[in-house]
Amino acid sequence: MAAIPLNPVAPARVITATGRAESVLDVGCATGLLVHGFLVAGSSGAEGFDLSETAIAEADPEVRDRVRVASATIPYGRQYDLITC
């Protein structure tokens, strides 16, 4: 069976279609695929975090400065228009 190519922009556009979401936090972002989708869809403040150091290390260079290793149990220190998980 052929792999289906991932298009992170489509779900990001659907999610943000319900309202303006400039700042987006993706909890459990893995390699930042959805963070990238939100950026392309127009959410210039998209960022994410994941517990996996390996996943963050493998993040696409385009989002590497927007993803980090962190835990959802620790306060993040700011507010967001939208949080995904």
Legacy VTK file of the C-alpha trace (Angstrom):
# vtk DataFile Version 3.0
C-alpha trace
ASCII
DATASET POLYDATA
POINTS 85 float
0.000 0.000 0.000
1.370 3.422 -0.954
1.894 5.977 1.789
-0.463 8.927 1.783
1.532 12.177 1.753
0.897 14.373 4.771
-0.474 17.845 4.171
-0.441 19.766 7.451
-1.894 22.884 5.864
-5.344 21.383 5.241
-6.159 20.549 8.893
-4.609 23.821 10.041
-6.915 25.764 7.710
-9.960 23.816 8.897
-9.072 24.384 12.556
-8.437 28.118 12.130
-11.479 28.667 9.876
-13.714 29.007 12.934
-11.964 32.181 14.054
-8.774 34.187 14.085
-5.869 32.304 15.621
-2.671 34.338 15.418
-1.022 32.549 18.318
-1.274 28.765 18.296
0.315 26.239 20.637
0.550 22.604 19.535
0.970 20.432 22.642
2.706 17.197 21.708
3.903 18.635 18.393
6.415 15.832 17.613
8.476 17.138 14.675
6.345 20.273 14.270
4.377 19.204 11.212
1.168 20.918 12.369
3.119 23.966 13.581
4.388 24.309 10.018
0.833 23.900 8.718
-0.424 26.692 10.968
2.368 28.996 9.793
1.504 28.362 6.146
-2.212 28.838 6.938
-1.459 32.295 8.361
-0.975 31.804 12.103
2.309 33.677 12.416
2.578 32.960 16.146
2.438 29.159 15.870
4.747 27.148 18.122
4.779 23.803 19.860
6.386 21.514 22.356
6.855 17.799 22.877
8.353 15.545 25.542
10.477 13.751 22.941
13.948 15.191 22.499
14.338 12.924 19.461
11.223 14.306 17.758
12.258 17.910 18.371
15.775 17.167 17.092
14.220 15.844 13.872
11.982 18.900 13.364
12.056 20.557 9.977
14.550 23.454 9.915
11.688 25.813 8.995
10.073 25.309 12.422
13.016 24.299 14.595
13.076 27.710 16.303
9.347 27.356 17.085
9.387 23.922 18.752
11.005 22.824 21.996
11.191 20.021 24.517
8.753 20.679 27.357
5.970 19.140 29.417
2.298 20.108 29.481
2.361 19.839 33.263
4.579 22.922 33.590
3.033 26.398 33.095
4.070 27.801 29.722
3.975 31.470 30.661
1.701 33.017 28.063
-1.762 32.882 26.522
-2.744 31.598 23.073
-5.693 32.107 20.749
-5.747 28.341 20.099
-4.193 25.282 21.720
-4.145 21.944 19.894
-3.193 18.555 21.212
LINES 1 86
85 0 1 2 3 4 5 6 7 8 9 10 11 12 13 14 15 16 17 18 19 20 21 22 23 24 25 26 27 28 29 30 31 32 33 34 35 36 37 38 39 40 41 42 43 44 45 46 47 48 49 50 51 52 53 54 55 56 57 58 59 60 61 62 63 64 65 66 67 68 69 70 71 72 73 74 75 76 77 78 79 80 81 82 83 84
